[in-house]
Amino acid sequence: MKQLGLGIIGLHHQHPRWYFPLWQHLPEYKPVAIAEKDEAFLEQENEFFRLDVHTDYNELLQRADVDVVIIFLPHSQMPEAVAAAAKAGKHVIVEKPCAANLRGMEEIAQTARSYPHIKISAPYVWRTHPVSEKIRSAVKKGLLGHIMAMEGRLNAGGAHRYVRDNATWMLKSSEGGPMWNLGVHLIDYFRWITGKEIVSVFGITNGPFGQPVRDIEDNAQALLTCSDGTLGILDISYSLTESYPGKRDIFISFRGTIGEISWSPAWQGNKDTFLLVSEHESCSDNYSQKIDVESKAIPGYGGHMAWSWLKDFAGAIQEDSEPMVGIQDMLTAVRVADAFYRSLASGCKETV
């Protein structure tokens, strides 16, 4: 199997450093170069990365030893960079939510249509958590019956972390707030687990409170309605205190006519427990089960789940198959987030 030369585009983001330990456990990839237009910051950061450097990502895209790029630019700059990469014949991992607005995501979809041989995907990595595989299997087997309601919570540390990590563009509403940046993870997850399509959204927010100066919300909550009447609740924020363990408060649940699954993912460590309650005939000996799941101890952002997602993407390139997360998945998540922000403006439920 040919090792894929990897180019990293953009460093004013938290994830380039957070991802970097993953590549040591992924022989499918070989990081070779970084592009960042902030020359002083690039020089400073490359003391950590120690790769070839470019101040113009178009120079990186001309390298024969780069097969795939991972893009960490401000959301508003991502569609143009994706188009340039595809034109240069490079496969693309574009950090979610992939664009600053729906129009930008539609431009990426057009790029995918124009270059069908190029693999373009976004790392919706919660799909590849070992617990997620078990949850999806239980839902497919009918252990919950008809899904009636679902809930997702993804609350992260305060907005100050974007100052700390040299990504202050994340504090601008023109680049999207917490629901845009984080909420898309769970929007995609709900759809992937259940196969249901979200058709309307009602949203509310509050904040910002305190420093740093910003014009994005601190807390965002959404009521989702699916085409079959299933309801969903999202609680997304940049508002956890410094003392909160792991700086992440995450919870996922699915409630059906004969059962429920609830899970509080272990953001720290590699041992998880989720609750499965089912009155399905196959569970007659034990209607309520706490199921333990152990992940591989992989260092870096997302650990095992990000490692597994990146392996899948490399496999899609090598085998010329469809990536796990396709353009339609990426577009659908952004359409739901877009309806949320339209709801804030109108004060009404908005159609996706």
Helices and strands as residue ranges (DSSP letters): E 4-9, H 15-23, E 29-35, H 39-49, E 52-54, H 57-61, E 68-71, G 75-77, H 78-87, E 91-94, H 102-114, E 120-121, G 125-128, H 130-140, E 147-157, H 160-164, G 168-171, G 173-175, H 178-178, I 179-183, H 184-194, E 198-206, E 219-226, E 231-240, G 245-247, E 248-256, E 259-263, E 271-278, G 281-283, E 288-294, H 303-319, H 327-346, E 350-351
